[in-house]
Amino acid sequence: MLYITLGATMFKNDYGTVIEKWKVDLIMSRARRLGFRRQDLEDAQQQIVIALLAFEYDPERSNGATEETAVTALIDHQLLTLR
């Protein structure tokens, strides 16, 4: 099982090969940047992973945006909706 440590809080979410680690790391980074409290991070992460699993990056329709840019926009939108 993968444990993510953030300060004194330990997260137990383990997504294995379901979603790339960089996306999970980006969720946590963006959530902290937007001021999410430690006790809310794990729930936010779970909600956003669901949205990311439904998202399919298509470079043909991206208007030049990279996958990272598109994923960042989706994460930020989800985080602002959760606030």
RASUL-V236968 format. One record per helix or strand of 2 or more residues. SS is the DSSP state (H for helix, E for strand). FROM is the first residue (numbers start at 1). TO is the last residue. If there is no record, write none. Layout:
SS	FROM	TO
SS	FROM	TO
This chain:
E	4	6
E	9	11
H	21	33
H	38	54
H	59	61
H	67	82
